[in-house]
């Protein structure tokens, strides 16, 4: 992977060195998505060209091997893809994975399913000798009818096949995102967290009827980190540091007055509805008391975006930066940036294809 923060800061440094302009995080994220997709699509055209050219035997200079290594990151599979027979009228089909970019092979019961066009299937199905069977199955790949949707429906013949179909495919790259929060002076600060919810604020504010629990706690300030034995969640949330304050009320009863999330350690992976069980010492230190917090929407960290690195091979870092700079020059209306970046990109392409 290529670190999204490194790319963004390099782009800003080059643009701002001579005060040429500024690219906001949202603009950068859109450009990064476009550039990543362009480079990714180019792999397949380059591989097609290189397969027709004699290659060197040196393992590090073999262009086909290097391209396949870049593509291999995106190769994946789905076991037992979903069979959908709920359509009306009934035209059951198998659903391809949502992130599929290019379909490779479909396998049924350890047999490869041959792909054909719809008109070819009609001809093949007419003859008893070529008619598809479970030992020699066929599939037809078609779309949903939406112009913007990729082909996602697979019709497998014979119709007796309703399960045990595995799909091997190349997934689409996840769009990169430079995550940030806005600080007190309005500047963007990088947020390296993955795209998962952290916690924020005072979790105890959601409970209007204090005290809870009553007359059972030792007074004090306690620190608990979710994901340890002293703060367990029934979800996937971890690493949120909580500061729990227990102090006497006007009647002298020790009650919980706040459960504040450390903003520097807000954790990740939390979802609305998760329950966190927090262990605190009971009165007299003879045992523990469990506080159960069920997370609601106001407990979720807000006002920030989360980061996703470029999924391309690390060797593509320079190519990513140059292509983003080329588009950035268009945004800030600086032809010199466009021309310089385009010239360097072209030089790299010529070198790779010689």
C-alpha positions as CSV (number, residue, x, y, z in Angstrom):
1,X,0.0,0.0,0.0
2,X,0.9,3.6,-0.4
3,X,0.5,5.9,2.6
4,X,-2.2,8.5,1.8
5,X,-0.7,11.1,4.2
6,X,2.7,10.9,2.5
7,X,1.1,11.5,-0.9
8,X,-1.0,14.4,0.3
9,X,1.8,16.2,2.1
10,X,4.1,15.7,-0.9
11,X,1.5,17.2,-3.3
12,X,0.9,20.1,-0.9
13,X,4.7,20.7,-0.6
14,X,5.2,20.9,-4.3
15,X,2.2,23.1,-4.9
16,X,2.9,25.5,-2.0
17,X,6.7,25.8,-2.6
18,X,6.1,28.7,-4.9
19,X,2.6,29.6,-3.5
20,X,0.9,28.1,-6.6
21,X,-2.2,27.1,-4.8
22,X,-3.9,24.7,-2.3
23,X,-5.8,21.5,-2.6
24,X,-8.3,20.8,0.1
25,X,-8.6,17.3,1.6
26,X,-11.9,16.7,-0.1
27,X,-10.5,17.7,-3.5
28,X,-7.4,15.5,-2.9
29,X,-9.6,12.5,-2.0
30,X,-11.6,12.9,-5.2
31,X,-8.4,13.2,-7.3
32,X,-6.8,10.3,-5.5
33,X,-9.8,8.0,-6.3
34,X,-9.6,9.0,-10.0
35,X,-5.8,8.5,-10.2
36,X,-5.8,5.2,-8.4
37,X,-8.5,3.8,-10.7
38,X,-6.7,5.0,-13.8
39,X,-3.4,3.4,-12.7
40,X,-5.2,0.2,-11.8
41,X,-7.0,0.0,-15.2
42,X,-3.7,0.6,-16.9
43,X,-2.3,-2.6,-15.5
44,X,-4.4,-4.8,-17.7
45,X,-3.6,-2.9,-20.9
46,X,0.1,-3.0,-20.0
47,X,-0.1,-6.7,-19.3
48,X,-1.7,-7.3,-22.6
49,X,1.1,-5.5,-24.4
50,X,3.9,-7.2,-22.4
51,X,2.6,-10.7,-23.1
52,X,3.4,-10.1,-26.8
53,X,7.0,-9.0,-26.1
54,X,9.9,-11.2,-25.2
55,X,10.9,-10.8,-21.6
56,X,14.2,-11.0,-19.7
57,X,15.0,-13.9,-17.4
58,X,16.0,-11.6,-14.6
59,X,13.4,-11.9,-11.9
60,X,13.4,-8.2,-10.9
61,X,13.4,-6.8,-14.5
62,X,10.7,-9.1,-15.8
63,X,7.8,-6.8,-16.7
64,X,5.1,-9.4,-16.8
65,X,6.1,-10.7,-13.4
66,X,6.2,-7.2,-12.0
67,X,2.7,-6.4,-13.4
68,X,1.2,-9.6,-12.2
69,X,2.6,-8.8,-8.7
70,X,0.7,-5.5,-8.7
71,X,-2.5,-7.2,-9.8
72,X,-2.2,-10.1,-7.4
73,X,-3.0,-7.8,-4.5
74,X,-6.6,-7.5,-5.8
75,X,-7.2,-11.2,-6.6
76,X,-9.7,-12.8,-4.2
77,X,-12.6,-15.2,-4.1
78,X,-16.0,-15.8,-2.6
79,X,-17.2,-19.2,-1.5
80,X,-20.7,-20.3,-2.3
81,X,-22.0,-17.0,-3.8
82,X,-25.6,-16.1,-3.2
83,X,-28.4,-17.8,-5.1
84,X,-31.4,-15.5,-5.7
85,X,-34.7,-17.1,-6.7
86,X,-37.0,-14.4,-5.4
87,X,-37.5,-12.6,-8.7
88,X,-41.0,-12.4,-10.3
89,X,-41.4,-13.9,-12.8
90,X,-39.0,-16.5,-11.5
91,X,-35.6,-16.1,-13.3
92,X,-33.2,-17.3,-10.6
93,X,-29.5,-16.2,-10.8
94,X,-26.4,-16.1,-8.7
95,X,-25.2,-12.7,-7.3
96,X,-21.6,-11.7,-7.9
97,X,-19.7,-10.0,-5.0
98,X,-20.3,-6.3,-4.6
99,X,-16.7,-5.2,-5.1
100,X,-16.1,-7.3,-8.1
101,X,-14.2,-5.5,-10.9
102,X,-13.3,-8.3,-13.3
103,X,-14.6,-11.8,-13.1
104,X,-12.0,-14.6,-13.4
105,X,-13.4,-18.1,-12.9
106,X,-16.5,-19.7,-11.6
107,X,-16.2,-23.1,-10.0
108,X,-19.0,-25.6,-9.3
109,X,-18.2,-28.8,-7.3
110,X,-14.5,-28.5,-8.3
111,X,-15.4,-28.0,-12.0
112,X,-14.8,-24.8,-14.0
113,X,-17.9,-23.3,-15.4
114,X,-17.6,-22.2,-19.0
115,X,-18.7,-18.7,-19.8
116,X,-20.8,-18.1,-23.0
117,X,-23.0,-15.3,-24.5
118,X,-26.7,-15.6,-24.4
119,X,-27.0,-16.4,-28.1
120,X,-24.3,-19.0,-27.8
121,X,-26.2,-20.6,-24.9
122,X,-29.4,-20.9,-27.0
123,X,-27.5,-22.7,-29.7
124,X,-25.7,-25.0,-27.3
125,X,-28.8,-25.8,-25.4
126,X,-30.7,-27.0,-28.5
127,X,-28.5,-30.1,-29.0
128,X,-28.6,-33.1,-26.6
129,X,-24.9,-33.6,-27.2
130,X,-23.9,-30.1,-26.1
131,X,-26.6,-29.3,-23.6
132,X,-25.1,-28.1,-20.3
133,X,-25.0,-30.7,-17.5
134,X,-23.7,-30.6,-13.9
135,X,-20.5,-32.2,-15.1
136,X,-20.2,-29.6,-17.9
137,X,-22.0,-26.4,-16.7
138,X,-22.2,-23.1,-18.5
139,X,-22.9,-19.5,-17.3
140,X,-24.1,-16.3,-18.9
141,X,-23.0,-13.0,-17.3
142,X,-25.5,-10.2,-17.5
143,X,-26.3,-6.9,-15.8
144,X,-29.2,-5.6,-13.8
145,X,-30.5,-3.2,-16.5
146,X,-28.9,-0.2,-14.9
147,X,-26.5,1.7,-17.2
148,X,-24.3,2.6,-14.3
149,X,-24.1,-0.9,-12.7
150,X,-21.5,-3.5,-13.6
151,X,-22.6,-7.0,-14.7
152,X,-23.6,-8.6,-11.4
153,X,-26.0,-11.5,-12.3
154,X,-24.8,-14.9,-13.3
155,X,-27.2,-17.4,-14.9
156,X,-25.8,-20.9,-14.4
157,X,-27.0,-23.9,-16.4
158,X,-28.4,-26.5,-15.9
159,X,-31.0,-25.0,-13.5
160,X,-30.4,-27.8,-11.0
161,X,-27.3,-25.9,-9.8
162,X,-28.5,-23.8,-6.9
163,X,-25.5,-23.8,-4.6
164,X,-21.7,-24.5,-4.2
165,X,-20.6,-22.0,-6.8
166,X,-17.4,-20.2,-6.0
167,X,-16.2,-17.0,-7.7
168,X,-12.6,-16.1,-8.3
169,X,-12.2,-12.4,-9.3
170,X,-10.3,-9.2,-9.1
171,X,-11.9,-6.7,-6.7
172,X,-12.1,-3.0,-7.2
173,X,-9.6,-0.9,-5.2
174,X,-11.0,0.9,-2.2
175,X,-11.1,4.7,-2.8
176,X,-8.3,6.4,-0.8
177,X,-9.1,9.0,1.8
178,X,-7.0,11.4,3.7
179,X,-8.9,11.5,7.0
180,X,-8.9,14.7,9.1
181,X,-10.4,16.6,12.0
182,X,-10.6,20.4,12.2
183,X,-8.7,21.9,15.1
184,X,-9.6,24.9,17.2
185,X,-8.0,27.4,14.7
186,X,-9.8,25.8,11.7
187,X,-6.8,23.9,10.4
188,X,-6.9,20.3,9.1
189,X,-5.2,17.7,11.2
190,X,-4.4,14.2,9.8
191,X,-6.4,11.4,11.3
192,X,-4.7,8.0,10.7
193,X,-7.6,5.9,12.0
194,X,-9.2,3.4,9.8
195,X,-12.8,3.9,8.8
196,X,-14.4,2.7,12.0
197,X,-16.2,4.6,14.8
198,X,-14.5,5.8,17.8
199,X,-16.1,7.2,20.9
200,X,-16.4,10.8,22.2
201,X,-17.7,13.0,25.0
202,X,-19.2,11.9,28.3
203,X,-20.9,8.5,27.9
204,X,-22.7,9.0,31.3
205,X,-24.8,11.9,30.0
206,X,-27.2,9.5,28.3
207,X,-28.3,8.3,31.8
208,X,-30.6,11.1,33.2
209,X,-31.5,9.1,36.4
210,X,-28.4,9.2,38.6
211,X,-27.1,7.6,40.8
212,X,-26.4,4.3,39.1
213,X,-25.5,1.9,40.6
214,X,-26.3,3.2,44.1
215,X,-24.3,3.0,47.3
216,X,-21.8,0.4,46.1
217,X,-18.8,2.2,44.8
218,X,-15.5,3.5,46.2
219,X,-14.9,7.2,45.4
220,X,-12.1,8.0,43.0
221,X,-11.1,8.5,39.4
222,X,-10.6,5.3,37.4
223,X,-9.1,4.7,34.0
224,X,-10.4,1.8,31.9
225,X,-9.4,0.9,28.3
226,X,-12.1,-0.9,26.3
227,X,-10.9,-4.3,25.1
228,X,-9.3,-5.3,28.4
229,X,-10.7,-7.4,31.2
230,X,-11.8,-4.3,33.0
231,X,-13.9,-2.9,30.1
232,X,-15.4,-5.5,27.8
233,X,-17.6,-4.8,24.8
234,X,-20.0,-7.2,23.1
235,X,-19.0,-5.6,19.7
236,X,-15.7,-5.1,17.9
237,X,-14.7,-1.8,19.6
238,X,-11.2,-1.5,21.2
239,X,-8.7,0.9,22.5
240,X,-11.0,3.6,23.8
241,X,-9.7,5.1,27.1
242,X,-12.4,6.0,29.5
243,X,-12.0,8.1,32.7
244,X,-14.7,7.3,35.2
245,X,-15.3,9.7,38.1
246,X,-17.0,8.4,41.3
247,X,-17.8,11.0,44.0
248,X,-20.2,11.5,46.9
249,X,-23.5,13.3,46.2
250,X,-25.1,15.7,48.7
251,X,-26.3,12.8,50.8
252,X,-22.8,11.2,51.0
253,X,-23.6,8.3,48.6
254,X,-20.8,7.5,46.1
255,X,-22.2,7.8,42.6
256,X,-20.8,7.9,39.0
257,X,-20.7,11.5,37.8
258,X,-19.0,11.1,34.5
259,X,-17.5,8.6,32.0
260,X,-15.3,10.7,29.7
261,X,-13.6,9.5,26.6
262,X,-9.9,10.5,26.1
263,X,-10.0,12.4,22.8
264,X,-6.4,11.2,22.0
265,X,-7.4,7.5,22.6
266,X,-11.0,7.3,21.3
267,X,-10.7,3.8,20.0
268,X,-12.2,2.3,16.9
269,X,-14.7,-0.4,15.7
270,X,-17.6,0.7,17.9
271,X,-21.2,0.6,16.7
272,X,-24.5,2.0,18.0
273,X,-26.1,-0.6,20.2
274,X,-22.8,-2.1,21.5
275,X,-22.8,-2.7,25.3
276,X,-19.6,-1.9,27.3
277,X,-19.3,-3.6,30.7
278,X,-17.0,-1.6,33.0
279,X,-15.5,-3.1,36.2
280,X,-15.1,-0.8,39.2
281,X,-14.1,-1.6,42.8
282,X,-17.1,-2.0,45.1
283,X,-17.4,-0.2,48.4
284,X,-14.8,-1.4,50.9
285,X,-12.7,-3.0,48.1
286,X,-14.2,-6.4,48.6
287,X,-15.3,-7.0,45.0
288,X,-16.3,-5.3,41.8
289,X,-19.4,-3.6,40.4
290,X,-20.2,-3.7,36.7
291,X,-21.5,-0.6,34.9
292,X,-23.2,-1.5,31.6
293,X,-23.3,1.2,29.0
294,X,-25.2,0.8,25.8
295,X,-23.9,3.1,23.1
296,X,-26.2,5.5,21.3
297,X,-25.6,7.8,18.3
298,X,-24.4,10.7,20.5
299,X,-21.6,8.5,21.8
300,X,-20.0,8.1,18.3
301,X,-17.1,10.3,17.4
302,X,-18.2,13.0,15.1
303,X,-16.6,15.9,13.1
304,X,-13.8,13.8,11.6
305,X,-13.2,11.7,8.6
306,X,-11.3,8.4,8.5
307,X,-8.2,7.4,6.5
308,X,-7.8,4.8,3.8
309,X,-4.4,4.3,2.1
310,X,-4.0,3.8,-1.6
311,X,-4.2,0.0,-2.3
312,X,-1.7,0.2,-5.1
313,X,1.8,-1.4,-5.0
314,X,4.3,0.8,-3.1
315,X,6.3,1.3,-6.3
316,X,3.4,3.4,-7.6
317,X,3.9,6.2,-5.1
318,X,5.8,8.5,-7.6
319,X,3.2,7.7,-10.3
320,X,0.3,8.6,-8.0
321,X,1.9,11.9,-6.9
322,X,2.6,13.0,-10.5
323,X,-0.9,12.2,-11.7
324,X,-2.5,14.0,-8.8
325,X,-0.3,17.0,-9.5
326,X,-1.4,17.0,-13.1
327,X,-5.0,17.2,-12.1
328,X,-4.2,19.7,-9.3
329,X,-2.8,22.0,-11.9
330,X,-6.1,22.0,-13.6
331,X,-7.9,22.9,-10.4
332,X,-5.6,25.7,-9.4
333,X,-5.4,26.8,-13.1
334,X,-1.6,26.6,-13.3
335,X,-0.6,25.3,-16.8
336,X,3.0,24.9,-15.7
337,X,2.1,22.4,-13.1
338,X,0.0,20.4,-15.6
339,X,2.7,20.5,-18.3
340,X,5.5,19.5,-15.9
341,X,3.6,16.6,-14.3
342,X,2.3,15.4,-17.6
343,X,5.8,15.4,-19.1
344,X,7.2,13.3,-16.2
345,X,4.3,10.9,-16.4
346,X,4.8,10.5,-20.2
347,X,8.6,9.9,-19.6
348,X,7.8,7.1,-17.2
349,X,5.3,5.5,-19.5
350,X,7.7,5.6,-22.5
351,X,10.5,4.0,-20.3
352,X,8.2,1.2,-19.1
353,X,7.1,0.3,-22.6
354,X,10.4,0.5,-24.5
